[in-house]
Amino acid sequence: MYEIFSKLLQEHGVTPYKVSKETGVSQSTLSDWKRGVSTPKIDKLQKIANYFGVSVEYLQTGKESEITDKKDMSTSTLTKRDTKQIEAILSDTEALLKQDGLMFDGDPASPEAIDSILSAMKIGMEMAKQKNKEKYTPKKYKKD
């Protein structure tokens, strides 16, 4: 699995650190996978698969299932504009969370908790944008 992850890092020009920050999967977890100390849990695989826009199956095996249709995937990729919109929303949300002093059981939220919340929001917004593109893109604009 780590070989495929490494290949995706190179293809997308990102570092494990950036993936870790943006998905909420810790660097130590990624390092454990690399060294073969642990095997990835499905929830973490899903976060990484979503980040790279691939299926969990691809991340595990390097192959897409026959059910996955490449045509659908090509119409649902996020544009730079989509990414900027998501990042702007996340930036505003982060400022509000820090400004208003988010609390859990009467204690202020840690920076890690805020990062986790923002990572989950980012994944959710990216998935929603992709689903909306699939649902609302007229057939005449879909790539064959």
Backbone torsions as a table, in degrees:
resi	resn	phi	psi	omega
1	MET	NA	-40.8	-176.1
2	TYR	-64.9	-30.4	179.1
3	GLU	-63.0	-40.2	179.6
4	ILE	-69.3	-41.5	176.6
5	PHE	-58.8	-45.0	179.8
6	SER	-62.1	-41.0	177.8
7	LYS	-62.4	-42.6	178.9
8	LEU	-64.9	-36.9	176.4
9	LEU	-58.1	-47.0	-178.6
10	GLN	-65.8	-45.2	-178.6
11	GLU	-61.1	-35.7	-176.7
12	HIS	-96.1	-4.3	177.6
13	GLY	63.6	39.5	179.0
14	VAL	-122.7	163.7	179.2
15	THR	-102.9	159.4	174.5
16	PRO	-57.6	-34.8	178.8
17	TYR	-59.9	-45.9	-179.8
18	LYS	-63.8	-43.3	178.5
19	VAL	-61.0	-43.0	179.2
20	SER	-59.2	-47.6	-178.8
21	LYS	-63.9	-39.2	-173.6
22	GLU	-86.2	-18.4	179.8
23	THR	-106.5	-19.7	-176.9
24	GLY	85.5	2.3	175.4
25	VAL	-84.1	121.4	-172.8
26	SER	-64.9	153.6	177.9
27	GLN	-63.8	-34.5	179.4
28	SER	-65.5	-34.8	176.6
29	THR	-65.0	-45.2	178.4
30	LEU	-61.6	-40.1	179.5
31	SER	-65.3	-40.7	177.4
32	ASP	-62.1	-38.4	177.5
33	TRP	-64.3	-43.6	-178.5
34	LYS	-60.8	-42.1	-178.5
35	ARG	-82.1	-6.4	179.9
36	GLY	77.8	15.9	-179.0
37	VAL	-73.2	-34.9	179.0
38	SER	-140.1	162.9	176.4
39	THR	-107.5	145.2	-176.1
40	PRO	-65.9	139.5	173.2
41	LYS	-85.0	153.4	-172.3
42	ILE	-60.5	-36.4	-178.3
43	ASP	-65.8	-37.4	178.6
44	LYS	-73.6	-38.7	175.5
45	LEU	-59.7	-40.8	-179.0
46	GLN	-64.1	-41.0	178.6
47	LYS	-61.0	-43.6	-178.8
48	ILE	-70.6	-41.1	177.5
49	ALA	-60.5	-43.7	178.3
50	ASN	-62.6	-41.0	-179.1
51	TYR	-58.6	-43.9	-177.8
52	PHE	-89.8	-6.0	179.7
53	GLY	72.4	34.4	178.0
54	VAL	-123.4	170.8	177.1
55	SER	-84.6	160.1	175.7
56	VAL	-62.1	-37.6	179.0
57	GLU	-59.4	-43.3	178.5
58	TYR	-62.6	-42.6	-179.7
59	LEU	-61.6	-35.0	-178.9
60	GLN	-82.3	-38.0	-171.2
61	THR	-115.7	-20.4	-175.0
62	GLY	85.4	5.2	-179.1
63	LYS	-128.4	143.9	175.1
64	GLU	-87.5	149.7	176.7
65	SER	-73.0	162.4	179.8
66	GLU	-68.2	-23.1	-178.6
67	ILE	-72.1	-35.4	-178.7
68	THR	-66.5	126.8	-178.4
69	ASP	-103.0	115.9	-178.3
70	LYS	-58.6	-32.7	-178.8
71	LYS	-62.0	-43.0	-179.9
72	ASP	-64.4	-37.9	-178.6
73	MET	-66.6	-35.8	-176.8
74	SER	-69.1	-28.9	179.5
75	THR	-83.4	-12.4	-174.0
76	SER	-106.6	10.2	178.6
77	THR	-74.7	148.2	-178.0
78	LEU	-80.9	141.4	176.9
79	THR	-86.8	171.1	176.3
80	LYS	-61.9	-36.4	178.7
81	ARG	-63.0	-44.3	177.5
82	ASP	-58.8	-46.7	-178.8
83	THR	-62.2	-42.1	178.6
84	LYS	-64.0	-39.9	178.7
85	GLN	-62.8	-44.9	179.2
86	ILE	-62.8	-45.7	-179.2
87	GLU	-63.0	-37.0	178.3
88	ALA	-64.8	-43.7	178.7
89	ILE	-62.7	-44.8	-179.8
90	LEU	-64.0	-38.7	179.0
91	SER	-63.6	-45.2	177.8
92	ASP	-62.6	-42.8	-179.7
93	THR	-64.4	-42.7	178.5
94	GLU	-60.1	-43.7	179.1
95	ALA	-61.1	-43.0	178.9
96	LEU	-64.6	-42.7	179.9
97	LEU	-62.1	-40.8	-179.3
98	LYS	-75.4	-38.9	-178.0
99	GLN	-67.3	-46.4	-175.9
100	ASP	-81.3	-6.3	177.6
101	GLY	65.4	67.6	178.1
102	LEU	-53.1	132.4	-176.7
103	MET	-121.4	144.9	171.9
104	PHE	-125.4	117.4	-179.6
105	ASP	51.8	39.5	177.5
106	GLY	84.0	-5.2	178.6
107	ASP	-106.1	143.6	177.7
108	PRO	-64.0	144.2	179.0
109	ALA	-67.2	140.5	177.8
110	SER	-76.2	159.3	175.9
111	PRO	-58.1	-32.7	178.8
112	GLU	-66.7	-38.7	179.2
113	ALA	-65.4	-42.7	178.6
114	ILE	-64.1	-41.5	177.2
115	ASP	-61.2	-40.6	179.4
116	SER	-64.0	-42.0	178.4
117	ILE	-61.7	-46.4	-179.2
118	LEU	-65.2	-37.8	178.0
119	SER	-63.2	-43.7	179.6
120	ALA	-64.6	-40.0	178.0
121	MET	-63.4	-41.6	-179.1
122	LYS	-61.6	-46.6	179.7
123	ILE	-60.9	-44.2	179.7
124	GLY	-62.6	-43.2	-179.9
125	MET	-67.1	-39.2	178.6
126	GLU	-64.3	-43.2	179.5
127	MET	-64.0	-41.0	179.9
128	ALA	-64.5	-42.7	178.1
129	LYS	-60.9	-44.4	-179.6
130	GLN	-63.6	-44.0	179.4
131	LYS	-62.6	-41.4	179.0
132	ASN	-64.6	-37.9	177.9
133	LYS	-63.8	-42.3	179.4
134	GLU	-64.3	-40.9	-174.4
135	LYS	-77.7	-38.2	-170.6
136	TYR	-106.7	-0.4	176.3
137	THR	-78.5	121.2	179.7
138	PRO	-58.5	146.1	-178.8
139	LYS	-55.2	-34.7	-177.3
140	LYS	-66.4	-18.9	179.0
141	TYR	-97.8	-8.9	-180.0
142	LYS	-74.1	141.0	179.2
143	LYS	-78.7	137.6	179.8
144	ASP	-88.2	NA	NA
